[in-house]
Amino acid sequence: MTDVVLVMLLGGLKMKILKNEKSSNYSIIIGCGRLGASLANTLSDREENVLVIDRDKDSFRKLSPSFGGLTLTGDATDIDVLHAAQIENATVVISVTDNDNTNIMVSQMAKELFKKEHVIARLYDPEKGCVYGESGIDTICPVLLSINEISKLLRNANGERME
């Protein structure tokens, strides 16, 4: 069961801070498109604490009716928005907007300014991903994942052994 423990006002932003007794994980997801909403719904279904940040409040319509987390309308590249989201308490920050530069910037802020150990960014441009391996930011690149999976299917179709 999730209990509301605090209502916080910061720079005109109002949000409830939740504490879920079943989970000590607190995930922040930046971007509420198809991927962000699906991740948020999955974490919420597991009864984990999750907060989704998006610039467009209409994006939150993608969340399921059973979503038990929080939403925050704002620009995650704004440090005040990250403070309002209580990023210092987050166990993971996941940036999955449709903009590589935004995902990179938010990930770097989470890693460098807020010293978050577990940071994940989706990057569409595979060339940008190689830079972040050394910084400790995990990257997911849909282009590379698709290439790998299509290659496996082609090998399988041609009768080659899958490794």
C-alpha positions in Angstrom: 0.0 0.0 0.0 1.3 3.5 -0.9 0.9 6.3 1.6 1.1 10.0 0.8 3.7 11.4 3.2 4.2 15.0 2.0 2.9 17.6 -0.4 5.7 19.7 -1.7 5.6 23.2 -3.3 8.7 24.4 -5.2 8.7 27.1 -7.7 5.0 26.7 -8.4 5.3 23.0 -8.8 3.1 20.9 -6.6 3.5 17.2 -6.2 2.9 14.4 -3.7 5.8 12.5 -2.4 5.0 8.8 -2.0 6.5 6.2 0.2 5.6 2.6 -0.8 6.2 0.3 2.1 6.7 -2.7 -0.3 9.5 -1.1 -2.2 12.5 1.1 -1.4 13.1 1.7 -5.1 12.3 5.1 -6.5 12.5 5.5 -10.2 12.4 8.7 -12.2 11.4 8.4 -15.8 11.9 11.4 -18.1 9.6 11.3 -21.1 6.1 9.9 -21.2 6.0 8.6 -24.8 5.2 5.0 -25.6 8.4 3.7 -24.0 8.3 5.9 -20.9 4.6 5.2 -20.3 5.2 1.5 -20.7 8.1 1.5 -18.3 6.2 3.6 -15.8 3.2 1.3 -16.0 5.4 -1.8 -15.5 7.1 -0.4 -12.5 3.8 0.8 -11.0 2.3 -2.7 -11.5 5.2 -4.1 -9.5 4.2 -1.6 -6.8 7.4 0.3 -7.1 7.6 4.1 -6.5 7.8 5.8 -9.8 7.6 9.4 -11.0 7.3 10.5 -14.6 8.4 13.9 -15.9 7.3 15.3 -19.2 7.0 18.8 -20.7 3.5 18.1 -22.0 0.8 17.2 -19.5 -1.2 15.6 -22.2 1.5 12.9 -22.5 0.4 11.4 -19.2 -2.7 10.2 -21.0 -0.6 7.3 -22.2 -0.3 6.0 -18.6 -2.7 3.2 -17.7 -5.8 4.0 -15.5 -4.2 1.8 -12.8 -0.9 3.8 -12.8 -0.1 4.3 -9.1 2.9 6.6 -9.5 3.3 10.3 -9.8 3.5 12.7 -12.7 5.3 16.0 -12.9 4.9 18.5 -15.8 8.2 20.2 -16.5 11.5 20.4 -18.3 13.8 17.8 -16.8 16.9 19.8 -17.9 15.8 22.4 -15.4 17.5 21.7 -12.1 14.5 23.0 -10.1 12.3 20.4 -11.7 14.8 17.7 -10.8 14.8 18.9 -7.2 11.0 19.0 -7.2 11.1 15.3 -8.3 13.4 14.6 -5.4 16.1 13.2 -7.6 18.4 12.9 -4.6 16.2 10.0 -3.4 16.0 8.2 -6.7 17.6 4.8 -7.1 17.5 5.0 -10.9 17.0 7.8 -13.5 15.8 6.8 -16.9 15.7 9.3 -19.7 13.7 8.2 -22.7 12.5 11.4 -24.5 12.5 11.5 -28.3 15.5 13.9 -28.2 19.0 12.5 -27.8 20.4 15.8 -26.6 17.8 16.0 -23.8 18.5 12.4 -22.8 22.2 13.1 -22.7 21.9 16.3 -20.7 19.5 14.9 -18.1 21.7 11.8 -17.7 24.8 13.8 -17.3 23.0 16.0 -14.7 21.8 13.0 -12.8 25.3 11.4 -12.8 27.5 14.4 -12.2 25.4 16.9 -10.2 23.3 14.4 -8.2 25.8 11.5 -8.1 23.2 8.9 -9.2 24.9 5.6 -9.7 22.2 4.0 -12.0 21.4 6.2 -15.0 19.9 5.0 -18.3 19.5 7.0 -21.5 17.9 6.0 -24.8 19.9 7.3 -27.7 18.7 7.1 -31.3 22.2 8.0 -32.8 24.5 5.0 -32.2 27.6 7.3 -32.5 26.6 9.2 -29.4 26.4 6.1 -27.2 30.1 5.2 -27.3 30.9 8.4 -25.5 28.9 7.4 -22.4 30.2 3.9 -21.7 33.1 5.4 -19.8 30.9 7.8 -17.9 28.9 5.1 -16.2 25.7 6.0 -18.1 24.0 3.0 -19.5 22.6 3.5 -23.0 20.0 1.8 -25.0 20.1 2.4 -28.8 17.0 1.1 -30.6 18.9 1.2 -34.0 21.6 -1.1 -32.7 19.1 -3.4 -31.0 17.1 -3.6 -34.2 20.1 -4.4 -36.3 21.2 -7.2 -34.0 17.7 -8.8 -33.9 17.3 -8.5 -37.7 20.7 -10.0 -38.2 19.7 -13.0 -36.0 16.5 -13.5 -37.9 18.4 -13.4 -41.2 20.9 -15.9 -40.0 18.1 -18.1 -38.7 16.3 -17.8 -42.0 19.5 -18.8 -43.9 19.9 -21.9 -41.7 22.9 -20.6 -39.8 23.5 -21.6 -36.2 22.4 -19.0 -33.7 25.1 -18.2 -31.1 
